[in-house]
Amino acid sequence: MNDEPTATPPPEPPDAVPPLERRDRHGKLIEHANGPRGPSLGQVVVGSFLVLVGVGWLLEAADLADVPWRALLPAALIVIGAALVVGSASGRHGGIIALGIVLTVAVAAASAVEVLIDIPISGGVGEETERVVGTIEDEYRHALGSMTVDLRDGTVPASGRDVEISLAIGELIVIVPAEVALDIDARVGMGEVVVFDRQSAGLGPDLEFTSPEAGDTVLRLDLDVAIGRLEVRR
């Protein structure tokens, strides 16, 4: 009888587990779950935004360009919109959409604040009407509500007159004389501006008007509303 131990055969290797598959909402294969993955859409968006800020900062620090930083938020919105278009077939991107909504609100607020910081917060609250008789004053202010400034019976000095009219939040209506040369700059941070038969609305609408034959006697109007509606009529 042979007492030598019998050699135990080595265990067989386990069957390879096939890699899991990721598919989009249309059933199209995207990639193997355990394979190498590229950067996510969110990483691409954030990285692009940081590159945008870094390049602008570098150009300004090196005195190579005067960077318009007010355009930074709209540029970020463009990057997000482009990324969502490119990645629309790869599934949902709720985080990127949420970021886009936040930036949209920030752009709107920035447009309103930019105008608001130039407006002295003075004047009343509610409804107010200024019917000017005699010499037109240099400024008319209102804080909140609606204001109508009627300049039809006002007098413009021979040297002209510069007038600033502003409202923080609400509706501003300016009625101008029919026989006076005009130079008008009307802007709204967020809302609508109407100058005679022209209209603009949205974020930061701005309209200008100059009489075709303006001489020395010109009524120059600088009109501002932070949030709301601005109208110039005769």
DASULJO-V145749 format. One record per pair of residues at least 24 apart in sequence whose C-alpha atoms are under 8 Angstrom apart, sorted by sequence separation. I is the first residue (numbers start at 1). GAP is how many residues later the second one is. D is the distance in Angstrom with one decimal. If there is no record, write none. Layout:
BEGIN
i-><I/I>
gap-><GAP/GAP>
d-><D/D>
END
This chain:
BEGIN
i-><138/139/140/141/142/143/144/145/146/147/148/149/150/151/152/153/184/185/136/138/139/140/141/142/143/144/145/146/147/148/149/150/151/152/183/184/77/137/138/139/140/141/142/143/144/145/146/147/148/149/150/151/152/183/184/49/76/77/136/148/182/183/182/183/181/182/49/73/181/48/181/182/73/74/181/45/73/181/45/183/186/196/181/182/183/184/185/186/187/188/189/190/191/192/193/194/195/196/180/181/182/183/184/185/186/187/188/189/190/191/192/193/194/195/196/45/180/181/182/183/184/185/186/187/188/189/190/191/192/193/194/195/196/180/182/184/188/188/188/41/188/187/186/41/119/121/119/119/41/116/42/172/42/171/170/160/161/163/165/169/176/178/159/160/161/162/163/164/165/166/167/168/169/170/171/172/173/174/175/176/177/158/159/160/161/162/163/164/165/166/167/168/169/170/171/172/173/174/175/176/158/159/160/161/162/163/164/165/166/167/168/169/170/171/172/173/174/175/30/157/160/162/173/156/156/156/24/25/24/25/24/115/116/115/114/112/113/112/111/112/111/108/109/108/152/112/111/112/111/108/107/119/115/116/115/116/115/114/113/112/112>
gap-><24/24/24/24/24/24/24/24/24/24/24/24/24/24/24/24/24/24/25/25/25/25/25/25/25/25/25/25/25/25/25/25/25/25/25/25/26/26/26/26/26/26/26/26/26/26/26/26/26/26/26/26/26/26/26/27/27/27/27/27/27/27/28/28/29/29/30/30/30/31/32/32/33/33/33/34/34/34/35/35/35/35/36/36/36/36/36/36/36/36/36/36/36/36/36/36/36/36/37/37/37/37/37/37/37/37/37/37/37/37/37/37/37/37/37/38/38/38/38/38/38/38/38/38/38/38/38/38/38/38/38/38/38/39/39/39/39/40/41/42/42/43/44/46/47/47/48/49/52/52/53/53/54/54/55/56/56/56/56/56/56/56/57/57/57/57/57/57/57/57/57/57/57/57/57/57/57/57/57/57/57/58/58/58/58/58/58/58/58/58/58/58/58/58/58/58/58/58/58/58/59/59/59/59/59/59/59/59/59/59/59/59/59/59/59/59/59/59/60/60/60/60/60/61/62/63/65/65/66/66/67/73/73/74/75/76/76/77/78/78/79/81/81/82/82/91/92/92/93/95/96/105/109/109/110/110/111/112/113/114/115>
d-><6.2/5.3/6.4/5.8/6.4/5.5/5.9/6.4/5.4/6.4/5.9/6.3/6.0/5.7/5.4/7.1/5.4/6.7/7.7/4.5/4.5/4.8/5.2/4.9/5.1/5.0/4.7/4.7/5.0/4.7/4.9/4.7/5.1/4.1/7.6/5.0/6.7/6.8/6.3/5.5/6.7/6.2/7.0/6.7/5.9/6.6/5.8/6.4/5.9/6.2/6.7/6.0/7.2/5.8/6.3/6.2/7.8/7.2/8.0/7.7/7.3/4.4/5.6/6.5/7.8/5.3/7.5/6.7/5.5/7.4/7.4/7.0/7.7/6.8/5.3/6.7/6.1/7.4/6.3/6.8/7.8/7.7/6.9/5.6/6.2/5.8/6.2/6.3/6.4/5.9/6.5/6.4/5.9/6.6/5.8/6.2/5.8/5.9/7.8/4.9/5.0/4.6/4.8/5.1/4.6/5.3/4.8/4.6/5.0/4.9/4.8/4.7/4.6/4.8/5.3/6.8/6.9/6.2/5.9/6.2/6.3/6.1/6.1/6.6/5.5/5.8/6.5/5.7/6.3/5.8/6.2/6.6/7.5/6.9/7.6/7.6/6.5/7.2/7.3/7.0/7.1/7.7/7.6/7.1/6.5/7.0/7.5/7.0/8.0/6.4/7.6/7.3/6.3/7.9/7.7/6.2/7.7/7.5/7.4/6.6/7.3/6.2/5.8/4.3/6.5/6.3/6.1/6.0/6.3/5.7/6.4/5.5/6.0/6.5/5.6/6.3/6.0/6.3/5.9/6.3/6.4/7.0/5.3/4.6/5.1/4.8/5.0/4.8/5.0/4.7/4.9/5.0/4.9/4.8/4.7/4.8/4.9/4.8/5.0/5.2/5.1/7.6/5.7/6.0/6.2/6.2/6.0/6.5/5.8/6.9/6.5/5.7/6.5/5.9/6.3/6.0/6.4/5.2/7.9/6.8/7.6/7.7/7.6/7.1/7.6/6.7/7.7/7.9/5.9/6.4/5.9/7.0/7.6/5.4/6.9/7.4/7.1/3.9/4.8/5.4/6.4/7.9/8.0/6.5/7.9/7.9/6.2/7.4/5.6/6.0/8.0/7.4/7.0/7.6/7.1/5.1/5.3/8.0/7.0/5.0/6.1>
END
